[in-house]
């Protein structure tokens, strides 16, 4: 059995791609569950990256999205895994090329999962 622990990612979290672009949820986080008054994020939330300056050989290849890969058996909201600051994730370009993990500052307030 695997266990995961970490701070739940809420709307208070700051997320960036590995190149400094800003990642934000494209839709509202799980509004029914709030931490310090802000909605919690789940694996079903889509995250869009803007402002990524990544280039390859001088050609722009910015990160455009984040895909999360939560481990089974964690905390769930309506059957969907809650995102923790330790949840595995990958940033992708528009061509779906993996470009590295996001940097998550989960604003260490509110609830934690152990």
Buried (B, 14 or more C-beta within 10 A) or exposed (E): EEEBEBBBBBBBBEBBBBBEBBBBBEEEBBEEBBBEEBBBBBBBBEBBBEEBEBEEEEEEBBBBBBBBEBEEEBBEBEEBBBBBBBBEBBBBBEEEEEBBEBBBEBBEEBBBBE
